[in-house]
Amino acid sequence: MKYQTVLTDKVQCEICPRKCRLSEGQRGFCYVRKNENGNIVLETYGYNTGLAIDPIEKKPLYHFYPSSKVLSFGTLGCNMGCLFCQNWQTTKVKYPINQCDRISPEQIVQTAKKYGCKSVAFTYNDPVIFFEYAIDTAKLCRREGIKTVAVTSGYINLEPAKEFFNLMDAANIDLKGFSEQFYQRNCMAHLEPVLDTIKYAVNETNCHVELTTLIIEGENDSYIEEECNWILNNLGDSVPVHFSAFFPKYKYSNKLPTKFETLVKAYNIARNMGLKYVYTGNLSSVETSTTYCKNCASPLIIRNGYNIKENNIKDGCCKYCKIKVDGYL
């Protein structure tokens, strides 16, 4: 088994920075990776919590084959401890795994082909923890000409990240806030490994990357300038960034939902600092959902929610000034 270290009486999982040391029969923080007969096994391999066909914009990915269909699926568990989890029913509830539906990687690929989906998305819970299931599915997708998409928090160690992101055609990585204190208090995790993952995926692979920050007022909305500055210095100005609205859920059910004005403030900060592709999510307007040319500022893809009203990109270029637009458009 790759990505494990056998110790005297335990096995250490090497998939993510938690490096859980598990005794025989013990599960990791994620709940789905378990020491079984001296090896780490993925108990959710082949199990899923439901398939859905989505527009690719829902992931959210705005620069990856706009308006194409994506087959989305996930499993159970998570290696993050987010108090504000928006999918807590599947990531936090520890009900019997065998109550989930079963579908093999081969069946996922065939389903995607049957319904004309350009890509398959590993989403709903973090594919880092169902690593083997995602990898096997991604390999089959690649053979069949189907693109692969990861929606992830990026909490993964470098060696498995190399295998993972080199099999992904696109990823939306959650940058949950730009504060170590925020990550420790609200996610039971650390910021630096996530930043390392983002830098690796953007700078060292061919994977198309977009970032999302879920804005929670009073928690992570005061670090937008620091986040944008880091993006500019480490990734450049052309990585798409989505600022999404939080809705009260899980341990944060008593918090207020994010106001649109707060998202617009983050949007304006990012644009004014020089980021070329900035969007708002969950709450949006045509203005804050539109892709603008980074050269001439013309509106290129005009969106109303996930629906495209107008597309002014021709052969991957702005039809007005002819400059190449970043992404797969």
N, C-alpha and C positions, 0 to 999 in steps of 0.2 A: 504494500500500500504506500503510495507517495504521500508526501506532506504529513508525515508523522515521525516521532522519535520514540523508540522503545526504551523505557527506563526500567529500573529494577523491578518495581511492582506496579507500574502505571504506564500508560501510553500518552504522549503529549501530542495534541493535534496542532499542526503547523499551518492550517489554512488561514487563520486570522490572528491579529496581534494579541488576542486573549491567551493563546497557547494553553488551552485547558489541559490539565494533567488529570487523566481519568483512570480510576480503578476499574477492575472488571465489572461490566454491567452498568457503569456510570455514564450519564449523558453530559455533554458540555453545556455551556451557557445557552447555546442556541437551541438546546433540547433535542435536536435531531441527529447529531453526530455522537456516536456511542462507542465505548470500548467493548468489543465483542470478541472474546477468545484472543485477546492481545493485539487486535487491529481496530483502527477507527473505521466504522462502517456508517454509511448514510442510510438511516432508517426510512427516509421519505423517497428513496429512489423509485421512480415510476408512479408515485402518488401525486395527485394535484388537487387543488381546491376549486377547479373549474376553468374552462376555456372561454375566451371571449374574443370576438373580432372587433378591433378598435381602429379608428383613424390614427396614423402614426403621431399626429399632433398631440394625442392624449398622453403620451409617455412622460413628459413632453419632449418631442423632437421636431423642431421647426426647419431644420436644414438637412433633412434626410428623407428624400423622396416624398415631398409634400403630397398630402391627400391619399397616399397609398394605404392599403389595408395591412394590419399587423395582427397575427394570432398571438394572444397574450395568455400566459399561464404562470402559476406559482405553486408553492407547496405550503409547508407549515414552518413556524419557528423563525428566529432572527438572532443574529449575533450582536445587535444593538439593543440598548435598554431604554429607548426613547419614551419619556413620560407623555409625549404628545402624539404617539403613534396614530396615524390615520387609518391603518389596516390592522388594528389590534386584535380583531376577532380571529385572524389566522396567524398572526405573528406571536401573540402572547398567550392565547388560550391553549392549554395542554390537553387536548382531547385525543382519543385513540387514533393513531395514524391510519389504521386500516379502515377507518370510516370514510376516508377520502376516496375519490374516484381513482381508477388506475388508467394510465395511458403511457405507452412505451415511447421512447424517442422516435422510433419508426412511425408510430401512429400519429405523433405530433406533426411530423414532416408531411405525411400523407394528408392530414387534415388541412394543413396550410395550403397544400397544392390544390386540394379539392375546392376550396373556397377562394382561390385566387389571391392569397395573401403574399405580398412581396417579402415579408419578413416574419420572424418569430421573436417574441419578446419574453424574456425571463424577468418577471415582475411580480407585483403584489406582496411578495416577501423577497428578501435579498438572495439573489442567485449565488452569492459567495458561499452560503451554507449548504445549498444543494449543488455544489461544485461539480461532482461527477455526473449528475443527471444533466446539468446544463452543458457540460463539455461534450458529452456523448451526443446530445441533441444538436449542438452547434456543428459538430463534425459532419453529421448527416445532412444538415441544412446546407452546408457549404458544398457538399457533393451534388446536391440537387438544385443548386443555384438560388437558394433562398437565403436572404440576408438574416443576420442575427442581431438582436438588440438586448442590452443589459440595462436594467434599471436598478441601481445599486447605491449603497452608502459608501462604497469604496473602502470598507474596513477589511483589508486583506493584506497578507504578507507578500513581499516582492516576488518570490519564486512562483507561487501559484498565480499571482497577478500576471506574470509573463505569459503563462499558458492561457489564462482566461482571456485577457484583452487581445491577444493575437488571434483569437478565434471569434472575436466580436467585431461586427461591422460598424456598430454604433453603440454608444452608451450615454445614458443620462445619469450623472453622478450627483448625489445629494451632498452639498456642502452645507451642513445643518446650521452653521453659525461660524463666526470667525473669532472664537474665544475658547481657549482650553478649559476655562472655568465652565462655560456653557456646556461643552461636551461632557465634562465630568459630572456636572450636576444633573443634566437633563437627558443624557444619552448613555451614561455609565461607560464612557469610552474616552478616547483621546483624539485630539485634532491632528497631530503631526502625521500619523499613518495615513489619514485620509488625504492630506496635502501631497504626501509622497505618491500615493496611488494616482491622483489627478495628474501630477507632473509626468509620471511614467506613461500613463495612457495617452496624454496629449502629445508629449514630446518624443516618445520612443516607439509608438505603434502607429499603424494605419487606421486605427479605430477612430471614427468620428465621435467627438465628445461634446456634449452640452451639459451645463451645470444648472442645478436648481437649489435655491435656498427658500425654505418655508419660513416666512416671516411671522414671528410671534411677538406681538407688541410687549415691550418691557423686558424681553428676554434676549433677543438677538438682533433687534432692529437698530442698535446703536453702533454696530460694527461694519456697516456697509462700506464706508470709505476704506477701511483697512482691508476688507475682502477684495474690493475692486483694485486697490493698489497691488495686492499680492497677485491677482490674476494678470494684470498688465505686466508686472515684472517677471512672472514665471511662465505665463502661457501666451502672452501677446494680447492684442486687442480684438481678435476675431473669433474667440470662443463664445458661442451663444450662452447667455445667462438668463435664467428665468427666476423671477421673484414671485413666489406663490403665496396665496392667502391660507392661513391656518384656520381650521374650524375646531371648536371644542370637542375633544374626544379623549378617551382612556383616562389617564391620571390628570389630564388638563381639561376636564369637562367643565370646570368652574371658571376657566379663562374666557375672555371675550374674543370673538372672532376678529380677524384682521380687517381693518378698515381699508377701503380702496385707496384712500388718500395716503396711507402708509406705504402701500405698494408703489404708488406714483412717486412718492418721495425717493424711495430706493431706486426706482427706474431713472429718475432725473439725475440722481447722484452718479449712477453708473454711466449714463450717456454723457454727462458733462465731464467726467473724468477721462473719457475717450474710448470706452467700450463700444464697439460698433453694432452689436446685435444683442439687444436687451428686450425682455418681454415681461409681462405680468401674467400670472396664472391663477386659476380658480375664480378670481375676479379680474375682469379685463375689459378693455375698450378696443375699438378698432385701431385707435392710435397706438396703444401699448401692445397690440398683438401683431402689428405690421412689421415686415422685414423691409428695412431701408437700405439702399445702396450705400456702402461705406465710402464711396468716392464722390458721387454727385448728390446723395441724400434723397434720391427719388424713391417713392414707395414701390417696392418690387412685388412682394406678396402681401396682399391686403386681406386680413382675416377678420371674421366675425365669430369669435369663439374658435371652434375647431374647423369651421367652414371657410374655405378660400373663396373670396369674392372676386379677386382679380390677380392674375399672375403675369408679371412683366419681365420674366426671365426667359431668355431665348438662348438655347444651347449652353446653358450654365452661366450666361453673362447678362449683365444689366442691358436691357434693350435700348436705354437712353445713352449711356456713355461707353458701353461695350466692355467694361471691366469684368473680370471673373468674380463670381459671387462664391463665398466660402461655403463648403458643404457639398451635398449631392442633390442638386436642384434642377 
